Structures are given as structure tokens and as C-alpha cells.
């Protein structure tokens, strides 16, 4: 088989499994031979055509579907590209892929090969490649919006916007060094260059901080529910999940291990963890559960500290964002001042 960098590559570009339509992409210098071997008719560039796909050896009909030809360099990879839209059954896609594998000069594309060729051929910048990967794997609305901005070159445009003032700052410094004795070089050149550079430095620092914040939003926020036994931690988790994710019992120490749910709220992905009740336990298994609860609280972005009626708060890790939640508030005549939220029994049902 020819080397990957020179080979014409093919792959199933849509998701694996049953579907109404499957998209198979072929990219490289031998696309014309594929058309001749399997379609046996000319294709107009960038125009969908209903074609019969045939086995290159036996001429048996494999399927009937759409074919689109994108000649280089006006394609995703910058090479000649052929897309075959066939029926999405496993047998159909397997037959077409097997036929492509028997055409000389073709090779199966490893993961990311088409995007790598698009980058190598100048069709995508590096931030656009990363944005495209993030867009494919986006699970939440926030992640989708952030990934789409990257895939459309948002960072490249921002960097390009820094170029002009930095070049001006460089020109001012060079002018001060090379032509300081000339009358038309102002005394404020260095100060102006410093002002321009400082402004760009502030923008870069803000962009880096925004990137860190955005990365956390993209990955999802982790929330740990902690508190003493029977404070309503598992009930709160179930109420948020809308299902019985954790066992709820009046017996103290029911939750021994971490119970997680994943959900989306306002477009942001959340991982919420119910943990073992914090108390002085003698049972070795419960002690391990309490250690895991404390460790999960330390690793989380937000801690929900629960206490029955707002009394007997568990100590949260230092430096963590903490919401104090008083549970079963309808059983008490008053609530302490130091709470962020009061939750009734009805709220947790």
C-alpha cells in the first residue's frame, strides 16, 4: 500500500451504526479512478447526482445513492474529494467500503486524516482544526457555541487584530533607534510603543483567562453535595435528576460511595455528586466513603453544603465556592441567616 501522505484515503464520515443515510468520503489524487471504477459516468463539480454504485470487479450493483465531486483545491481537504451518500445499513456501507479497498492506490483513512490534510493544505488554521474537533464532540449548548466560534476562526481573527498595533509599536522603536537624530522622529515614540504593547498585553492576558474559563465551561462544572447523615443529600440529587439515582432511607449512612448524575442546565454541562454523610464513623467501608466525599469536595468547582434546618454544617474545603442549603425547612419555625437557600420536604419529593 502507498504511504498515507500520498494515498487516496477513504472512510465512513458519518456515525457508525444504523441510519437512513451514510456518508463515505474519498480524498486524494485517485478520486477520478474511483469515479470511473464504481460510477462509470462523469460528475459535475459540486452538483449532487443520483448514481448507481457498482463493484469495481464484478460490476454488481452495490447501492443507489448520491455522489458529489469537489475538485481540488475547492474542497474540505484541498484535494479532489468524492462523497458518496448511500443507505445507512451496515451491509451497504460495508460493501461500499470493501469495494473501495480493492481499488489500487486507496487506503482506509485513520482517525483525523481528512482534517490533517485540510490543515496541511492551508484549508484550516490550527485553531479551526481544534474548534472542529470540539464541535464534533460538543455535548452542551455552551460547548457547541464555543466550538463553533473556534471552527469559524474566531481566535485567528483576534490574533490578526493584534498584529497591526504591534507592528506599529515595532516601527516606532526602530525609528527611535535608527533615526533618533532626525527632526521628524517625535520624542514620544518610545512612550507610544509602550502604550500600544501594554494594551495588547492586557488583551492577551484577558484572552488567556477567558480561554481557561471557557475550557471549564466546555468540560462541564463539577458540583459536590456534602453534609451530615440524613441531611437530604440523596433526595436533592434525585430531585435534580428527576429520577431515583440514589437510594433514600431514614437509616443513617446509606450512601457509601459517590453517586453521579450528568445534566445540562442553561446550556452548561454539570456533573453532580452525592456523597457519604460526614460523621465520626467506625465502619471501615463508611470511613472510606467519607474520605471519598471529602476528596470529591476538594476537586469540585462548587460545593453544596446541606444541613437539616440549617444547623450542623459540614466543613467545606478552604477556598471553595460553597452554597449553604438548609433542608426540610418546613419543619422549622425559622432559618438561620447564614444560608443561601432553604429547601422544603416537598421540594425534594
N, C-alpha and C positions, 0 to 999 in steps of 0.2 A: 504494500500500500504506500502511496506517496505520502510525504510529510504533511502534517496538519496545516502548516502555514501556506502550502501551495495547493492543497487538495480542495476539491469542491466538496463541501460539507452538507449534510442533510440531517434533519431532526424533526421530531414532533414538537411544534412550538406552542400548541395548546395543552391544556391539562390532560394528564393520563386518565384513563377510565372511560366509562360510557358517556357519550354526549351526542347531541344532534349533529354537530359539525366538528371535525378535527382539522387543524391547520398544520401542514407539513411544509417546512421551509428548506429550500436548497440554495446555497450561495457559493459562487466561485466561477472559475473560467469555463467549466464544462456544463454549464446550465443549458447551453444550446444543444448539446448532445442528449441531455435528459429529455428535452422537448421532442427531439427527433425520435428518440427510442420509445417514449411512452405515450406521446400525444400525436405525433406524426402530422402536425399541422402548424402553421405559423401563428404566433400570438402577437397581437398589437400591444405595444408597451402601455402599461398602466391601465389596461382595459380588461375587465373580467370576461372570461369566455367559458361557456358550458362545453366541457370536453369529455371524451371517453378515455379513461386511463387504461393502458394495455401493458401486459407483461412484456418486457423487452426481449425475451427469448421465445416464449410460446405464442405470443400475441393474444393470449386470453384476456378477456375484459376483467379488470380488477374493480372498477367503480366508475361512476359518472359524477362529475363534480365541477367546481370552478377552478380555473387556472389564471393566475396573474403573473405577468412578467415585468420586472423592473430592471431595465438595462443600467449598467454602470455609467456614470457614478451616482445616478439619481435613485439610490436605494438605501435601505437602512444600513447595510454593511459597506456601501461604496463599491460593491462588486455586482456582477449580474446576479439577480435573485429571482427565483421562481417560487411562488406559493401555490400549493395545492389544497383546496378546501374540499375535503372528502367527507363521507358519512363517518360519524364518530364511533362506530362499533370497533371493538378490539380486533376482530378478524380482518376488517377492512384496513385499518391503519397498519396492522402487522404485515399484511400482504403488500401494501404500497412501499413500506419501509424495506421489506425484504427485496422487492424488485429494484429499488434504488441501490441497495447494497451489492447487487450483481452487475451494476454498470461500472466498467473500469474507470479508475480515477476518482471515484467517490468514496467518502469515508463518513462514518457516523460522527456527528458533532459532539464533542464533550460539553459539559455544562458551561455556559457563558461564552462559548466560542463566537457566536454571531456578534454579541456586544463587544467582545475583544477586537474583532475585525473592524467594527464600526469605529472604535477608538483609534486603532492603528491607522485607519484610512481618513482620519480627521472628520468623521461624521458626528462624533460625540466628544465633548470635553470630559475630563475626569470626573468633575462634579455631576455632570449629566449621567454618566455611567452609574455612579453611586446612587443618584436620585432614582434612576430607572430600577435598580435592584430593590431599593426601598419601596418604590411604588408597587412592585410585584408582590412584595411581602407585607404590605400595609394591612393591618387588621382593624384599625380605627379611623374615624373621620379626620382627626388631627394628624395622624400618621400619613394619611392619603394626601392632605393638603401640603404638608411639609415635603413629602417625597415628590409631589408634582412640581413644586417650586424648584426643587433641585434638578429634576429631569428636564425642566424647561430652561435651565441655565441661569437661575437666579444668582448663584454665587459668582459665576463668571462675569455677569453684568456688574455686580457690586465691586469686584476686583478691578474691572475695566474702569469704573468710575474713580478709583483711587489713582489711576495711572497719570492722568493729566496734571493734578496738583503736585504729585511727587516729581514729575519731570520738570515742572516749573521751579520747584524748590531746588532741584539739582542744577538747573540752568542758572539760577540766582547765585548759588555757591560758586559755580565755575566762573561766572562773570566776576565775582568779587575776588577770586584768586588770580585770574589771568589778566583782568583789566582794571585792577583797583586804582591805577593812576589815571584812568580815563575820566573825563569830566562827565560823561553821560551815564556812568555807573553810580547809582544812588548809594548813600551811606546806609540806607535801611535794608539792603539786600539780604544780609545775614538774618536780621530780625524777621523779615518777611518769610524767608525759607524756614526758619524755626517755627513760625506760626503755622505755616502750611503742614509741616511734618508733624507737629503736635496734634493738629486737628485730625490728620489721617491716623495717627497712633491711637487716638481716642476712639475713632470709628472701628479700627481693627480690634481693639480690646472689647468694645461693645459687641462686635460680631462674634468673637470667640465665646463670650459669656452667653450670648443668645444661642449659639450652637450647643453649648453644654445644656442649657435649659431645654432646647428643642430635642436633644438626644434623650433626655429623661422623659419628655412627653411622648416621644416616639416609642420608647421601650415600654412605657406604662408606669404608673406610680404604684408603689407598694405600700399597703396600709396594714398595720398590725393592731388587732383588738386585744387588749390586755386588761387584767383586773383580777380581783379575788374570786374565789369559787362562788358560784350561784349569783354572779352579778348580771347575768343576762347576755354574756358574750356570744354564745351559740345561737341564742334567739335573735340577736341582732344580725348575725351572719345570715341566718335563714331568711330573715325579713328582707335583707338586701338582695339575696339571691333569688327570692321568690319561690323557694323550694326547700325541702328538708335536706340541706347539705351536711349539717352536723346534728349529732344526737343531742336532744334536750332532755334533761332529767333533773329532778329535785335532789338526787344523790350528788353530793359534792365530789369533785374530781373526775367527772365523767369524761371530759376531754383530756386525753393524754398526749396526743400528737398534734401537729399542725394540720388544720383543715383549710384548704384554699378554695376560693372561687375567683373566677375571672369575669369581668363585666366591663361594659362601656358606659360612661356617664358623661354627657355633654361632649361626646366625640373623643374623650380621653380614656385610654385603657387603664383599668385598675386590677390589681391583684390584692385581694383582701384575705387576711389570715386570721382565723380563730385559733386561740392558743389555750394552753392549760391554765387553770386558775392558779394564781400565785398565793402560796401559803407555805407554812412550815410542814413539809410532807416527810413521812418516814418511809413510805413505799419507794423502792428503787426505781420502778418504772415511772411513777409520778414525778419523782425528782428529776429524772431525765427529761420528761415533758416540760417541766418548769424551766430547766436550763435552755431547752429549745425555744420556749416562749420568750425568754429574756434575750436570746441571741437574735430571734426574728425581730423583736422590737428595736434592737440596735441597728439592724440592717435596713429597716423600713424608712420610707420617706415621711410617713405620718403615723402617729400612734393615737389610737382611740382608747383612752383610759376610762374604763367603766367602773362605777361604784353604785351599790344599791342605795338609792336615795341621796346620793352624793356624799356618802360617808365611808371612809376607809379606802382612800385612793391608793392604788399600787404606784410605786415609784417608777417613773418613766426614765429612760436613759438620758443623760445630760446632753443638752444641745439639740434634742429632737423637737420637732413640731408636735405638739400634743393638744388634742381636743378632750376636754373633760366632759363626760356624759353621765348624767345622773339617771339611772334606770328605775323602772317601776315607780315613777314619780307620783302616780295616782294613789299610792298607798301612804303618802306622807302629806302633812299639812303645809309644809314649807320646804323650800330648797335652799341650800347654801348659796352664797353669792359667787363663789369661785367655780362656776360651771359654764360650759359653752353650750350645752344642750340638755334638755330634760326629755326623757322618753318614757311613755306610759306602757303598761302591760298591753293595752290594746294596740299600741304602735308596733309591738313586737309579735303580735299574733299573725 
